[in-house]
Amino acid sequence: MYEQGKKPGAVRLVWRIRDGLRGPSAPNAIAFGPSGELFVSSYPGADGHSSVVEYARDAGTPERKITADLDLPLAIAVDSTGTLYVANDPGSWRRTDGWISVYGPTGDKPIGRIKPGINGPLALTTDSADNLYVANAYDSDVSVYAAKSMELLRRIRKGASDPSGLIIGE
């Protein structure tokens, strides 16, 4: 990670992580938790497993490694409580439309799975109320889920054509 340097436009390296990574799996494969912890998803390694690795702020070694219920994790998001959401899109070769794996602030096993309204998830984000937004490439829409219940609230279709990224401004 970099921070702005003293001169305008200058940056300096402040945090480098190498331990526990096999290469981020996609542009949306990095997220920060509520305490500044860093989450990075990785493509499958030699063992055939994808993973999401958590690092404490400014730490270079993993605090937690998650592999359960992951298959090509393309995007991740963390809400204000530390709940981790991982978008899985194994694509047509696995004959599935994908799903969102949900993990608590601790542990490496999922506490839930979101499937309704998911079709090619490419990006995730949460808002200040911890509602989850999922950009679905195959349906060209954004699915919105209620905080905590994971209930599908609505689908945003108008103006969403092949969404591949999400940012919530409040």
Secondary structure as GFF3:
##gff-version 3
##sequence-region A 1 170
A	DSSP	beta_strand	2	4	.	.	.	ID=ss1
A	DSSP	beta_strand	11	13	.	.	.	ID=ss2
A	DSSP	beta_strand	30	32	.	.	.	ID=ss3
A	DSSP	beta_strand	38	42	.	.	.	ID=ss4
A	DSSP	beta_strand	51	55	.	.	.	ID=ss5
A	DSSP	beta_strand	64	66	.	.	.	ID=ss6
A	DSSP	beta_strand	73	78	.	.	.	ID=ss7
A	DSSP	beta_strand	84	88	.	.	.	ID=ss8
A	DSSP	three_ten_helix	92	94	.	.	.	ID=ss9
A	DSSP	beta_strand	99	103	.	.	.	ID=ss10
A	DSSP	beta_strand	110	114	.	.	.	ID=ss11
A	DSSP	beta_strand	121	126	.	.	.	ID=ss12
A	DSSP	beta_strand	132	136	.	.	.	ID=ss13
A	DSSP	beta_strand	141	145	.	.	.	ID=ss14
A	DSSP	beta_strand	152	156	.	.	.	ID=ss15
###
